[in-house]
Amino acid sequence: MNEKFIKFDVFGKSLSIKRQDRQSDQPQWLLFRDSGTGLRSRIHEVIIPPELKETELAGYLDDIFHENATAKHSQVLKLT
């Protein structure tokens, strides 16, 4: 399993995404909320289409979470 986490600042919230490649199932993207202390909790309510490329993730997060935008936090930024 790939342990690479892709980190994002999503309108001021720290989220990360990991690609999970299963041998018997289609690969999937997993979304996590980052605590800032090294702990992550899975966000099960958001399903990221498995066919999305890594370069498309920020745009998808923007589409899903755009209602959380504020004047101070107006965009989704890829951190790593």
N, C-alpha and C positions, 0 to 999 in steps of 0.2 A: 504494500500500500504506500502511496506517495504521501510523505509527511510535509510537503511544501505548502505553507500557508501564504496566501496573497492578501496583504493587508490594505484596507481602505478606510478613509475618513468619509463617512456617509452623513453629510449634513451635521457634522459635529460628533457623530457616534463612531466608535471604533468597531469595525466589523472585519472579519477575515473569511476567506473562502478557501476550501481545499478540494482538490479533485480526487475522488475515490474511484479507483479502477478495480472493478470486480471481474473475476475470470468468467463467471457464468452469466452475469447481468451486464447491462449497458453501463458504462461509466457514468458517474453523476457528480455534480457540484454540491458541496455541503457548505452551508452558511453558518457562521458562528458570531456571537457577540463577545468581544474581548473585554476583560475586566480592567486591564491596565496593570494587573498584578501577575500576569502570566496564565491566568485561568481563562478558559473559554467555555461558553455554553452554546449548545446547538440551537439554532432557530429552525424549528420544524415547520413553521407556518409558511415559510417562503420556499417555493420550489424553483430552482434555476434550471431552465431547459438544458439537458445534457449536450445538445448539439452546439451550444454557444462556445465560441473561442475565448481564450483568456483575454484577448484584446477587446472583447465585447462586454465584459463583466461590469465595468464602471457604468456604461450606458444603461445596462439592465437594472443595476442598483438604483440609478437615478430615476428610472421609470417607476420602480416599485415604491421608493421612499420619498418621492418628490414633495409630498405633503408635509414632510418634516423640515423643509428648507426654511431658513430664516435669513434676514439681512446679513447677519454675521457668518452664517454657515450656508452658503448658497450653492454649493456644488459637491460632487463626489470626487474625491482625490484618491488615486492609487498611490499607496505609500511604499509598497515593496512588490 
